[in-house]
Amino acid sequence: MDEETLAGHLQEVRRGTVVLACLATLERPRYGYALLEDLDRAGFAVDGNTLYPLLRRLEKQGLLTSEWSTAEARPRKFYRTSPAGAELRKRLMTEWRSLDSAIEALDGDQS
């Protein structure tokens, strides 16, 4: 398989899971750049041009809360999963595990 094809499909998988990754990671407050670094360290690289609009959308949907911190020289906007976001994360995790089990069962049929 060529690398371009693989990269395209990996991007599709990640695009579908970035919301779940953010909701899970933001159980503790983080500002955008720290979230980018945490996701990257966990092996879930996300581009800032993808993440920042997503954070604004999730906040608008009531799934994240935010608060500005001016404790440092440069103000930072900290995000945190809201109660509605925590409920969505829980439901998405349940669905993720169900899909994972289904794919494992299908993959097992191919052996």
N, C-alpha and C positions, 0 to 999 in steps of 0.2 A: 504494500500500500504506500502511496506517495505521501510525503509529509504534509503537503498542502491539504489533501483530503482529510487526513487525520486531524490537523489543526482546526479545520472548519467544524468537524464534528465535536471535538473537545470544547470549542467555543460555544456550541449549542448546548452542550451538557452544562457548562458553567453558567451560561446565561439563565438557564432554568433553575439554578440552585443558589444564585448570588443573594436573593432575598432571604432565603433560609439561613445562609451563612451570616448575613448581617444581623438578622433578628437574634440569632444565637449568640453572636459575639457581643452584641450591644446590651446584653443582660447587665453588664457593667458599663457605666458611661465612658465614652471615648470621643475624641474629636476626630474629624475625617482622616487626617494624615496618619494618626495612630491606628485607626481602623484599617487603612490600607496596609500598613506595616504588619499588623497582627494577622490579617488574612494571608498576606504573602508568606509570613513565617510558618503558617499552618499549611502551606502548599496550595493556597487558593488565591492565586494572583489575579487582581482586578485592576483595571486601568482607572485612574482618577476621573477621566471623562465619562466613565460608566458609573462609578460609585457616587459622585456628588449629585448628579441628577436623581439617582435612585434614592439617596437619603432624603432629598427634598420631597420626592413623590411619596415615600413611606410616611414622612412627617405629615404631609397634607392629608393622607388617608387615615391619620390617627394611630398609626402603628408604631411610630417613634415619637418621643418628646425631645425637645432640645432646650438648651440653656447656654447663654453666653457667659464665659468666664473672662474676667479682666484681671485676674490675679497675676498674670505675666505681662511682659511688655507688649505683646501682641494679643489682642482678644481672640479667643477660640470658641467655636460653637461645639458644645458637647451634645452628643446624641445618646439616647437610651431607649430601649424597647419599652413601649407602653404596655399596660395590662392587655389591651386589645392585640398588640403585637406579640405578646407572650402567648396568648391563646392561639393566634395564627401559627406561631412557631411550633407549638405543641401539635396542632393538627397537621401541619406540613411534615413534621418529623414522623408522625404516624403514617402518613401517606408515603413518605420516602422509604420507610422500613418495609412497608407493604410492597412497593414497587421493587425494592431490592430483593425481597424474597421471591417475588414472581420472576424476576430476571434470573436469579440463581436457579430456580426450578426449570426455567426454559433452557438455560445454559447446561444444566445437568442432563437434560434430555438429549443434548447434542453429543455427549461424550461417547 
